Amino acid sequence: MSKAWKKLDLEGGGLQAVNARLASTMRSRPAAYAAWLLFPVGGHRFYLHEPVGAVAFIAGSAATAALAVLAPALWWLLPAAPVAALAAFDLVWIDRRVTRYNKELRMRAFLRKGNRPPQDYRGRYTSDEDAQRELQEYQEVKEGERPGQPGPAGANDRDRDAGGKRRMPSFNEQEAMLRQMRQRRQDDED
């Protein structure tokens, strides 16, 4: 599929515009690893919006260069070792940081302004019990939409919109009601 939709300017309207803005600001792993090759200047940290870590790389690299020029023997290895260790750690850190950064962007993009996700929100179910409970509730609702099936307990609450008004039945529900009406008419005529 073409990526031309990312360049469309929909003037701030709709879900596609949100997705286009999100796609342009998200970070990619290949670009972060390519920037890691510039670790003496902290390129990957700047790319992932971690300026404090980038400054640590710059300071360590500057100290290494200064000692290499000014100090005798192998004193330049003292600051070079922590910089190399931090660069090795960042090979693992980049994957987690890209994931966390992109997830934060998605949460900010789809939350209303001024709203925050609940405390300890991780973007997924926190336990298998929660997932099973949600799945069971969903299955009960879907079973209730089958023609001729009684709705689940508390279905009346689910049939109401946010304003308390009764929601419009789905297409399947309307079809089921029409079949039931036709069947009753046929029964009455017989």
C-alpha positions as CSV (number, residue, x, y, z in Angstrom):
1,M,0.0,0.0,0.0
2,S,1.3,3.4,-0.8
3,K,2.3,5.8,2.0
4,A,1.0,8.8,0.1
5,W,-1.7,9.2,2.7
6,K,0.9,10.4,5.2
7,K,1.5,13.5,3.1
8,L,-2.2,14.5,2.8
9,D,-3.2,17.6,4.6
10,L,-6.7,17.1,5.9
11,E,-6.6,20.4,7.8
12,G,-7.0,18.8,11.2
13,G,-10.1,16.8,10.5
14,G,-10.9,13.3,11.5
15,L,-9.2,10.1,12.4
16,Q,-7.1,10.0,9.3
17,A,-5.6,13.4,10.1
18,V,-4.7,12.2,13.6
19,N,-3.1,9.1,12.1
20,A,-1.2,11.2,9.6
21,R,0.2,13.4,12.3
22,L,1.0,10.4,14.5
23,A,2.8,8.6,11.6
24,S,5.0,11.7,11.0
25,T,6.1,12.0,14.6
26,M,6.6,8.3,15.5
27,R,10.2,7.0,15.7
28,S,11.5,3.9,14.0
29,R,13.9,1.3,15.2
30,P,16.1,1.3,12.1
31,A,16.6,5.1,12.2
32,A,17.4,4.9,15.9
33,Y,20.0,2.2,15.4
34,A,21.5,4.2,12.5
35,A,21.7,7.2,14.8
36,W,23.4,5.0,17.4
37,L,26.4,4.7,15.0
38,L,26.9,8.4,16.0
39,F,27.0,7.5,19.7
40,P,30.0,9.7,20.5
41,V,27.7,12.7,19.8
42,G,24.5,11.0,21.3
43,G,22.7,11.0,18.0
44,H,20.3,8.2,19.0
45,R,19.5,9.9,22.3
46,F,18.6,13.2,20.5
47,Y,16.5,11.2,17.9
48,L,14.5,9.6,20.8
49,H,14.2,12.9,22.7
50,E,16.5,12.0,25.6
51,P,18.7,15.1,25.7
52,V,20.2,14.3,29.1
53,G,21.6,11.0,27.9
54,A,22.9,12.7,24.7
55,V,24.7,15.3,26.8
56,A,26.4,12.5,28.8
57,F,27.7,11.0,25.5
58,I,29.0,14.4,24.4
59,A,30.7,15.0,27.7
60,G,32.3,11.6,27.8
61,S,33.4,11.9,24.1
62,A,34.9,15.3,24.8
63,A,36.8,14.1,27.8
64,T,38.1,11.2,25.8
65,A,39.3,13.4,23.0
66,A,40.9,15.9,25.4
67,L,42.8,13.3,27.3
68,A,43.9,11.6,24.1
69,V,45.4,14.9,23.0
70,L,46.7,16.3,26.3
71,A,47.5,13.4,28.5
72,P,50.3,10.9,28.1
73,A,49.9,7.2,27.6
74,L,46.5,5.6,27.8
75,W,44.6,7.9,30.2
76,W,42.0,8.6,27.5
77,L,40.7,5.0,28.2
78,L,39.3,6.2,31.6
79,P,36.4,8.2,30.0
80,A,36.2,6.0,26.9
81,A,35.3,2.9,28.9
82,P,32.0,4.3,30.4
83,V,31.1,5.8,27.1
84,A,31.5,2.5,25.4
85,A,29.6,0.7,28.2
86,L,26.8,3.2,27.9
87,A,26.8,2.7,24.1
88,A,26.5,-1.1,24.6
89,F,23.7,-0.7,27.0
90,D,21.9,1.6,24.5
91,L,21.8,-1.2,22.0
92,V,19.2,-2.9,24.2
93,W,17.7,0.3,25.5
94,I,16.8,1.6,22.0
95,D,14.2,-1.0,21.3
96,R,12.4,-0.4,24.6
97,R,12.6,3.4,24.3
98,V,11.2,3.4,20.7
99,T,8.3,1.2,21.9
100,R,7.6,3.4,25.0
101,Y,8.0,6.7,23.0
102,N,5.6,5.6,20.2
103,K,3.1,4.3,22.8
104,E,3.2,7.7,24.6
105,L,2.5,9.5,21.3
106,R,-0.5,7.2,20.5
107,M,-2.0,7.8,24.0
108,R,-1.5,11.6,23.7
109,A,-3.0,11.6,20.2
110,F,-6.2,9.8,21.1
111,L,-6.9,11.3,24.5
112,R,-8.8,14.5,24.7
113,K,-6.9,17.6,25.7
114,G,-6.4,17.8,29.4
115,N,-7.2,14.1,30.0
116,R,-4.7,11.6,31.2
117,P,-4.8,7.8,31.1
118,P,-5.6,6.1,34.5
119,Q,-2.7,5.6,36.8
120,D,-0.7,2.4,36.0
121,Y,-2.3,2.3,32.5
122,R,-0.1,0.2,30.3
123,G,-2.3,0.1,27.2
124,R,-3.4,-3.5,27.7
125,Y,-5.1,-5.7,30.3
126,T,-3.2,-6.0,33.5
127,S,-4.4,-9.6,34.2
128,D,-5.9,-12.5,32.5
129,E,-9.0,-12.3,34.7
130,D,-9.7,-8.8,33.3
131,A,-9.4,-10.0,29.8
132,Q,-11.6,-13.1,30.4
133,R,-14.2,-10.9,32.1
134,E,-14.3,-8.5,29.2
135,L,-14.5,-11.3,26.7
136,Q,-17.4,-12.9,28.5
137,E,-19.3,-9.7,28.7
138,Y,-18.7,-9.1,25.0
139,Q,-19.9,-12.6,24.1
140,E,-23.1,-12.2,26.2
141,V,-23.9,-9.0,24.3
142,K,-23.3,-10.7,20.9
143,E,-25.4,-13.7,21.9
144,G,-28.2,-11.3,22.8
145,E,-28.1,-9.9,19.3
146,R,-29.0,-13.3,17.8
147,P,-32.6,-13.5,16.7
148,G,-34.8,-15.3,19.2
149,Q,-32.3,-15.2,22.0
150,P,-33.0,-13.4,25.2
151,G,-30.6,-10.6,26.0
152,P,-28.1,-10.8,28.8
153,A,-29.0,-9.5,32.3
154,G,-28.5,-5.7,32.3
155,A,-28.8,-5.4,28.6
156,N,-31.2,-2.5,29.0
157,D,-28.3,-0.5,30.4
158,R,-26.2,-1.3,27.4
159,D,-29.1,-0.3,25.0
160,R,-28.8,3.3,26.2
161,D,-26.4,5.9,24.8
162,A,-24.5,8.4,27.0
163,G,-27.5,10.7,27.3
164,G,-29.7,7.9,28.6
165,K,-31.7,7.6,25.5
166,R,-32.5,4.2,24.0
167,R,-30.0,3.5,21.2
168,M,-31.0,2.6,17.7
169,P,-31.1,-1.2,17.2
170,S,-28.4,-2.7,15.0
171,F,-29.2,-3.9,11.5
172,N,-29.2,-7.5,12.7
173,E,-31.5,-6.6,15.6
174,Q,-33.9,-4.9,13.2
175,E,-33.9,-7.9,10.9
176,A,-34.6,-10.2,13.9
177,M,-37.5,-7.9,15.0
178,L,-39.0,-7.9,11.5
179,R,-38.8,-11.7,11.3
180,Q,-40.5,-12.0,14.7
181,M,-43.3,-9.7,13.6
182,R,-43.8,-11.6,10.3
183,Q,-43.9,-14.9,12.2
184,R,-46.5,-13.5,14.7
185,R,-48.7,-12.3,11.8
186,Q,-48.5,-15.7,10.2
187,D,-49.4,-17.4,13.5
188,D,-52.4,-15.0,14.0
189,E,-53.7,-15.6,10.4
190,D,-53.5,-19.4,10.9
